[in-house]
Amino acid sequence: MTTHTKRLTRRVLPALAVVGAMTLTACGGGDSGGDGSDGGDVTLRVAWWGSDERQRITEEAIAKFEEQNEGIKIQPEYSTFDAYYDQLTTQVASNDAPDVFAVEIRRLGELARGGVMADLDGLVGTDDLNQELLESGAIDGVQYGIPTGANAFAVMANTKVFEDAGIDLPDDTSWTWEDYMELSAELTDTTDSGLYGTQISNNDAFLKIFAAQRGEAFYGEGELAVSEETVTDWFAYQLEQIDEGATPDGPRSVEIGENVETSLVATNTGAMGMWWTNQLGTLTAGSGEEVELLRMPSDAGAQTGGMFLQPTMFWTVSGNSAKQEAAGKLVDFLVNDPEAGAIMGSDRGLPMNSSVLDSIRDGLPEADVKSLAFIDDISDETDVPPTALPGGAGEIPNLLKRYSEEVYFERMTPQEAAAAFITEANSVLS
């Protein structure tokens, strides 16, 4: 194993209404409850969300699994992210959850605590997985989720826009939020009309990093830990970006939204923005230009940059599935098999299995190579991966977006928005 891989392996790699007292009943239908090796056919329902490309490569990996496991057939249940959790909520409520399904860390805790997920100990091999990242899928010592890969939230810069403006890329090891603001405004002023230095992000990962630089955690026990002062300053920073011309105005910012395919960087109408590292390929392909990964700016004098490695998502097995052995086989294949790794690349984050990563390294697209190098470069600076979040955490991104828009349109002051956000957030967290 290379030193590069060792470092990576060391450091990397509406809320669901789940009733905790729900009695889980096995719903095996006409299928065998085994793994297909006894000659009886097993059909597994498998659910995930994402782009058309994710659907394509996941189905390609599934087809490879079916080739290797003759008695197991897969019934995909793919949807867009917007529809995914509404559909899953309905299925869970009727004890009809898919046998295998993907979840994000914001939803893992409430689902696991509600008895919806199976204990994966003994069902999935974990010896070659990054143990630090693996812990993020465990609650009270029970492994409910297997991370698909690792991600970091970072600034991405369209080098062509910088070049055309005659402005150098910043030194991301020392820049501050003030520097980011000034650079973004300068880029807007220097480039042709319609191009902007950056675009607003109201992703909760941004606020988490912003808070960590001030020594604050984002979540406590069933409530927010971030202070009202910090949230106020975060909203105020967004408003200042608009006022300084660093980013489009409120209506245009809302129109752009968080869709990476239509972002300013991807459409060559902006120099910078904030996204997860596994989105670098989409930004690069969309723009047709070199896009560089940069560390997040910091507060002047901050003791930590606040950046962290996070599981992109988790594979889980339904607690009421009668086919858990076969389901575990599929999850094991998706996270531990080099052929699956080669097919899916970094779409769900860079693989957290060191052997898989080594086997696919030479065939990685350039964007994945850059993401891998960036994550390795920041590995000694990042905070530990987050553990399962409080129930209701899945609602926080929507709340942040809604209150951010109140600030953009100046219907609320940053302080009013911060106070209202914290009050409402704590009302949905548990």
C-alpha positions as CSV (number, residue, x, y, z in Angstrom):
1,M,0.0,0.0,0.0
2,T,1.4,3.4,-0.9
3,T,2.0,6.1,1.7
4,H,-0.6,8.2,-0.1
5,T,-3.2,5.4,0.4
6,K,-2.2,4.8,4.0
7,R,-2.8,8.5,4.8
8,L,-6.1,8.4,3.0
9,T,-7.1,5.2,4.7
10,R,-6.2,6.6,8.1
11,R,-8.3,9.8,7.8
12,V,-10.8,9.0,5.2
13,L,-12.2,7.2,3.2
14,P,-40.6,16.9,5.8
15,A,-38.6,14.6,8.6
16,L,-39.2,10.9,8.4
17,A,-42.1,10.0,10.7
18,V,-40.6,6.8,12.1
19,V,-42.4,5.3,15.1
20,G,-39.8,3.7,17.4
21,A,-42.2,1.2,18.8
22,M,-43.2,-0.1,15.4
23,T,-43.4,-3.8,15.2
24,L,-41.3,-5.0,12.3
25,T,-42.7,-7.8,10.3
26,A,-40.9,-9.9,7.7
27,C,-42.3,-9.5,4.3
28,G,-40.7,-12.2,2.3
29,G,-43.3,-12.6,-0.5
30,G,-42.6,-15.6,-2.6
31,D,-38.8,-15.4,-2.3
32,S,-36.4,-17.5,-0.3
33,G,-35.1,-15.9,2.9
34,G,-31.6,-17.0,2.1
35,D,-28.9,-15.7,-0.2
36,G,-29.8,-17.6,-3.3
37,S,-27.1,-20.2,-2.9
38,D,-29.6,-23.0,-2.1
39,G,-31.1,-22.8,-5.6
40,G,-34.1,-20.7,-4.6
41,D,-34.4,-17.3,-6.3
42,V,-34.2,-14.2,-4.2
43,T,-35.4,-10.8,-5.4
44,L,-34.0,-7.7,-3.6
45,R,-35.6,-4.3,-3.9
46,V,-32.9,-1.7,-3.9
47,A,-33.5,2.1,-3.6
48,W,-31.3,5.1,-4.1
49,W,-31.5,8.7,-5.4
50,G,-29.4,10.7,-7.8
51,S,-28.6,11.8,-11.3
52,D,-29.2,9.8,-14.5
53,E,-25.5,9.0,-14.5
54,R,-25.7,7.6,-11.0
55,Q,-28.7,5.4,-12.1
56,R,-26.7,4.1,-15.1
57,I,-23.6,3.2,-13.2
58,T,-25.5,1.7,-10.3
59,E,-27.5,-0.5,-12.6
60,E,-24.3,-1.5,-14.3
61,A,-22.7,-2.5,-11.0
62,I,-25.9,-4.4,-10.0
63,A,-25.8,-6.3,-13.3
64,K,-22.2,-7.4,-12.4
65,F,-23.4,-8.5,-9.0
66,E,-26.2,-10.6,-10.6
67,E,-23.7,-12.3,-12.8
68,Q,-21.7,-13.4,-9.8
69,N,-24.7,-14.3,-7.7
70,E,-27.0,-16.4,-9.9
71,G,-29.8,-16.9,-7.4
72,I,-30.2,-13.2,-6.6
73,K,-32.2,-10.7,-8.7
74,I,-32.3,-7.0,-8.1
75,Q,-35.4,-4.8,-8.5
76,P,-34.1,-1.2,-8.7
77,E,-36.2,1.7,-7.2
78,Y,-34.6,4.8,-8.4
79,S,-35.9,8.4,-7.8
80,T,-34.8,12.0,-7.7
81,F,-33.6,13.3,-4.3
82,D,-36.7,15.6,-4.0
83,A,-39.0,12.6,-4.1
84,Y,-36.8,10.0,-2.4
85,Y,-37.6,10.5,1.3
86,D,-41.3,11.1,0.8
87,Q,-41.4,7.7,-1.0
88,L,-39.3,6.0,1.7
89,T,-41.4,7.5,4.5
90,T,-44.5,6.0,2.9
91,Q,-42.8,2.6,2.5
92,V,-41.5,2.6,6.1
93,A,-44.9,3.5,7.5
94,S,-46.5,0.5,5.7
95,N,-43.7,-1.9,6.6
96,D,-42.7,-2.1,3.0
97,A,-39.2,-0.6,2.9
98,P,-36.8,-1.8,0.2
99,D,-34.5,-4.6,1.3
100,V,-31.5,-2.3,0.6
101,F,-31.7,1.5,0.5
102,A,-29.4,4.5,0.6
103,V,-29.6,7.2,3.2
104,E,-27.6,10.4,4.0
105,I,-26.2,11.1,7.4
106,R,-28.9,13.6,8.2
107,R,-31.5,10.8,8.1
108,L,-29.5,7.9,9.4
109,G,-30.0,8.5,13.1
110,E,-33.8,8.9,13.1
111,L,-34.3,5.8,10.9
112,A,-31.9,3.6,12.9
113,R,-33.4,4.7,16.3
114,G,-36.8,4.0,14.9
115,G,-36.0,0.3,14.3
116,V,-36.1,0.5,10.6
117,M,-32.6,-0.7,9.9
118,A,-30.8,-4.1,10.4
119,D,-27.6,-4.6,12.3
120,L,-25.0,-5.2,9.6
121,D,-22.5,-6.9,11.8
122,G,-21.7,-10.2,10.1
123,L,-23.6,-9.3,7.0
124,V,-21.0,-7.0,5.5
125,G,-17.2,-7.3,5.6
126,T,-15.6,-4.2,7.2
127,D,-12.0,-5.2,7.8
128,D,-10.7,-3.3,4.9
129,L,-12.9,-0.2,5.3
130,N,-11.7,3.0,6.9
131,Q,-12.5,2.4,10.6
132,E,-12.9,6.1,11.5
133,L,-15.4,6.7,8.7
134,L,-17.1,3.4,9.5
135,E,-18.0,4.7,13.0
136,S,-20.2,7.3,11.5
137,G,-22.6,4.6,10.5
138,A,-22.9,3.1,14.0
139,I,-25.3,4.1,16.8
140,D,-24.7,2.8,20.3
141,G,-22.2,0.3,19.0
142,V,-24.6,-1.1,16.3
143,Q,-23.5,-0.8,12.7
144,Y,-26.6,0.3,10.8
145,G,-25.0,1.9,7.8
146,I,-22.0,1.3,5.6
147,P,-20.5,4.5,4.2
148,T,-20.3,4.5,0.4
149,G,-17.2,6.8,0.4
150,A,-15.7,10.0,1.7
151,N,-16.4,13.6,0.7
152,A,-15.3,17.1,1.8
153,F,-17.1,20.4,1.3
154,A,-14.8,22.8,-0.4
155,V,-14.5,25.9,-2.7
156,M,-14.2,25.2,-6.4
157,A,-12.7,27.6,-8.8
158,N,-13.1,27.9,-12.6
159,T,-9.6,28.6,-13.7
160,K,-10.6,30.0,-17.1
161,V,-12.7,32.8,-15.5
162,F,-9.7,33.7,-13.3
163,E,-7.4,33.6,-16.3
164,D,-9.7,35.8,-18.4
165,A,-9.9,38.3,-15.5
166,G,-6.1,38.3,-15.1
167,I,-6.4,37.4,-11.5
168,D,-4.4,34.6,-9.8
169,L,-6.0,31.8,-7.8
170,P,-5.9,32.6,-4.0
171,D,-3.6,31.0,-1.5
172,D,-6.1,28.7,0.1
173,T,-3.9,27.9,3.1
174,S,-4.2,31.4,4.5
175,W,-7.2,33.2,3.0
176,T,-10.0,34.6,5.2
177,W,-13.7,35.2,4.7
178,E,-12.9,38.8,4.1
179,D,-10.4,37.8,1.4
180,Y,-13.1,35.6,-0.2
181,M,-15.5,38.5,-0.3
182,E,-13.0,41.0,-1.7
183,L,-11.8,38.5,-4.4
184,S,-15.3,37.6,-5.4
185,A,-16.3,41.3,-5.8
186,E,-13.1,42.0,-7.7
187,L,-13.8,39.1,-10.1
188,T,-17.4,40.4,-10.7
189,D,-16.1,43.9,-11.4
190,T,-13.2,42.7,-13.7
191,T,-15.1,40.2,-15.8
192,D,-17.7,40.8,-18.5
193,S,-21.2,41.7,-17.5
194,G,-23.2,38.7,-16.3
195,L,-20.2,36.9,-14.7
196,Y,-19.8,36.8,-10.9
197,G,-17.1,36.1,-8.5
198,T,-19.1,33.4,-6.6
199,Q,-22.6,32.2,-5.9
200,I,-24.2,31.9,-2.5
201,S,-24.3,28.6,-0.7
202,N,-26.8,27.9,2.1
203,N,-25.6,24.3,2.6
204,D,-25.6,23.3,6.2
205,A,-22.0,22.0,5.7
206,F,-21.0,25.6,5.1
207,L,-22.5,26.8,8.4
208,K,-21.0,23.8,10.2
209,I,-17.5,24.8,9.0
210,F,-18.2,28.5,9.8
211,A,-19.2,27.5,13.3
212,A,-16.3,25.1,13.9
213,Q,-13.9,27.9,13.1
214,R,-15.4,29.7,16.1
215,G,-15.0,26.6,18.3
216,E,-18.7,25.7,18.1
217,A,-20.3,22.4,17.3
218,F,-23.3,22.4,15.1
219,Y,-25.4,19.8,17.0
220,G,-25.8,19.0,20.6
221,E,-28.0,16.4,22.2
222,G,-31.2,16.7,20.3
223,E,-30.8,20.4,19.6
224,L,-28.6,22.9,17.8
225,A,-25.3,23.8,19.6
226,V,-24.4,26.6,17.2
227,S,-24.9,30.1,18.7
228,E,-27.4,32.7,17.6
229,E,-24.5,35.1,17.1
230,T,-22.7,32.8,14.7
231,V,-25.9,32.1,12.7
232,T,-26.5,35.8,12.6
233,D,-23.0,36.5,11.2
234,W,-23.4,33.7,8.7
235,F,-26.7,35.2,7.3
236,A,-25.1,38.6,7.4
237,Y,-22.1,37.3,5.3
238,Q,-24.5,36.1,2.7
239,L,-26.3,39.4,2.5
240,E,-23.0,41.2,2.3
241,Q,-22.0,39.1,-0.7
242,I,-25.1,40.3,-2.5
243,D,-24.6,44.0,-1.4
244,E,-21.0,43.9,-2.6
245,G,-21.8,42.4,-6.0
246,A,-19.7,39.3,-5.2
247,T,-22.7,37.2,-6.1
248,P,-26.0,37.6,-7.9
249,D,-28.9,39.4,-6.3
250,G,-31.5,37.6,-4.2
251,P,-33.9,36.6,-7.0
252,R,-31.1,35.4,-9.3
253,S,-29.5,33.5,-6.4
254,V,-32.7,31.7,-5.7
255,E,-33.2,30.9,-9.4
256,I,-29.7,29.4,-9.6
257,G,-30.3,27.4,-6.4
258,E,-28.0,24.5,-5.4
259,N,-28.2,22.5,-8.7
260,V,-24.6,21.8,-9.6
261,E,-25.3,21.2,-13.3
262,T,-26.7,24.8,-13.6
263,S,-24.3,26.5,-11.2
264,L,-22.3,29.5,-12.3
265,V,-19.0,27.6,-12.3
266,A,-20.5,24.8,-14.5
267,T,-22.0,27.3,-16.9
268,N,-18.8,29.5,-17.1
269,T,-20.7,32.4,-15.6
270,G,-19.0,32.4,-12.2
271,A,-15.5,32.0,-10.8
272,M,-16.1,30.2,-7.5
273,G,-18.7,28.3,-5.5
274,M,-18.9,25.7,-2.7
275,W,-19.7,22.0,-3.3
276,W,-18.8,18.5,-2.2
277,T,-15.6,17.0,-3.7
278,N,-17.5,14.3,-5.6
279,Q,-19.2,17.0,-7.6
280,L,-16.0,18.1,-9.2
281,G,-16.5,15.9,-12.2
282,T,-19.9,17.4,-12.9
283,L,-18.5,21.0,-12.6
284,T,-15.6,20.1,-14.9
285,A,-17.7,18.4,-17.5
286,G,-20.3,21.2,-17.5
287,S,-17.8,24.0,-17.9
288,G,-15.3,22.2,-20.1
289,E,-12.6,24.0,-18.2
290,E,-10.1,23.2,-15.4
291,V,-11.8,23.5,-12.0
292,E,-9.5,23.6,-9.0
293,L,-10.4,22.5,-5.4
294,L,-9.6,25.0,-2.7
295,R,-9.8,24.9,1.1
296,M,-12.6,26.8,2.7
297,P,-11.6,30.3,3.9
298,S,-11.2,30.8,7.7
299,D,-12.0,33.4,10.3
300,A,-8.9,35.4,11.0
301,G,-7.2,33.8,14.0
302,A,-9.3,30.6,13.9
303,Q,-7.7,27.6,15.6
304,T,-9.2,25.2,13.0
305,G,-10.2,25.4,9.4
306,G,-13.4,23.5,10.3
307,M,-13.3,21.3,7.3
308,F,-14.3,17.7,7.8
309,L,-14.6,14.4,6.0
310,Q,-18.1,13.1,5.7
311,P,-19.6,9.9,4.3
312,T,-21.3,10.7,1.1
313,M,-24.1,8.4,2.0
314,F,-24.8,5.0,3.5
315,W,-26.0,1.6,2.3
316,T,-28.4,0.1,4.8
317,V,-30.5,-3.1,5.0
318,S,-34.2,-3.0,6.1
319,G,-34.8,-4.4,9.5
320,N,-38.0,-6.0,8.3
321,S,-36.5,-7.7,5.2
322,A,-36.7,-11.5,5.2
323,K,-33.7,-11.5,2.8
324,Q,-31.0,-9.8,5.0
325,E,-28.3,-12.4,4.1
326,A,-28.7,-11.7,0.4
327,A,-29.0,-7.9,1.0
328,G,-25.8,-8.0,3.0
329,K,-24.1,-9.7,0.1
330,L,-25.1,-6.9,-2.2
331,V,-23.9,-4.2,0.1
332,D,-20.6,-6.1,0.6
333,F,-20.2,-6.2,-3.1
334,L,-20.9,-2.5,-3.6
335,V,-18.3,-1.3,-1.0
336,N,-15.7,-4.1,-1.2
337,D,-15.5,-5.4,-4.7
338,P,-12.9,-3.8,-7.1
339,E,-15.2,-4.4,-10.1
340,A,-18.0,-2.4,-8.4
341,G,-15.5,0.3,-7.5
342,A,-14.2,0.6,-11.0
343,I,-17.8,1.0,-12.3
344,M,-19.0,3.6,-9.7
345,G,-15.8,5.5,-9.3
346,S,-16.2,8.5,-6.9
347,D,-19.9,9.2,-7.7
348,R,-20.8,8.3,-4.1
349,G,-17.5,9.6,-2.7
350,L,-14.0,8.2,-3.0
351,P,-14.1,4.5,-2.0
352,M,-13.4,3.9,1.7
353,N,-11.9,0.4,1.0
354,S,-8.2,0.8,0.6
355,S,-7.8,-2.3,-1.6
356,V,-10.6,-1.1,-3.9
357,L,-9.0,2.4,-4.1
358,D,-5.6,0.9,-5.0
359,S,-7.1,-1.3,-7.7
360,I,-9.0,1.6,-9.4
361,R,-6.5,4.4,-8.9
362,D,-4.8,4.1,-12.3
363,G,-8.1,4.2,-14.1
364,L,-9.7,7.1,-12.2
365,P,-10.9,10.1,-14.3
366,E,-8.8,13.3,-13.8
367,A,-11.4,14.9,-11.6
368,D,-11.4,11.9,-9.3
369,V,-7.6,12.0,-9.2
370,K,-7.7,15.7,-8.2
371,S,-10.4,15.0,-5.5
372,L,-8.3,12.1,-4.1
373,A,-5.2,14.4,-4.0
374,F,-7.1,17.2,-2.3
375,I,-8.6,15.0,0.4
376,D,-5.2,13.5,1.0
377,D,-3.7,17.0,1.2
378,I,-6.2,18.2,3.8
379,S,-6.4,14.9,5.7
380,D,-4.3,16.1,8.7
381,E,-6.3,19.3,9.0
382,T,-9.8,17.9,9.0
383,D,-12.1,17.2,12.0
384,V,-13.3,13.7,12.7
385,P,-16.2,12.5,10.6
386,P,-19.6,13.3,12.1
387,T,-21.6,10.6,13.9
388,A,-25.4,10.0,13.5
389,L,-27.3,13.3,13.8
390,P,-30.4,14.0,16.0
391,G,-33.8,13.0,14.7
392,G,-35.2,15.7,12.4
393,A,-31.8,16.8,11.1
394,G,-33.0,16.1,7.6
395,E,-35.2,19.2,7.9
396,I,-32.3,21.5,8.7
397,P,-31.2,22.2,5.1
398,N,-34.7,23.2,4.1
399,L,-35.0,25.5,7.1
400,L,-31.6,27.1,6.3
401,K,-32.6,27.7,2.7
402,R,-36.0,29.2,3.6
403,Y,-34.5,31.6,6.2
404,S,-31.6,32.5,3.9
405,E,-34.1,33.6,1.3
406,E,-35.9,35.7,3.9
407,V,-32.5,37.5,4.3
408,Y,-31.8,37.7,0.6
409,F,-35.1,39.5,0.0
410,E,-34.6,41.6,3.2
411,R,-37.9,40.4,4.6
412,M,-35.9,39.5,7.8
413,T,-32.7,40.9,9.2
414,P,-29.9,38.4,9.8
415,Q,-30.5,38.5,13.5
416,E,-34.2,37.9,13.1
417,A,-33.6,35.0,10.7
418,A,-31.1,33.5,13.1
419,A,-33.4,33.6,16.1
420,A,-36.3,32.2,14.1
421,F,-34.1,29.5,12.5
422,I,-32.8,28.2,15.8
423,T,-36.2,28.2,17.4
424,E,-37.8,26.3,14.6
425,A,-34.8,23.9,14.2
426,N,-34.9,23.0,17.9
427,S,-38.7,22.3,17.6
428,V,-38.1,19.6,14.9
429,L,-34.9,18.1,16.4
430,S,-35.0,15.2,19.0
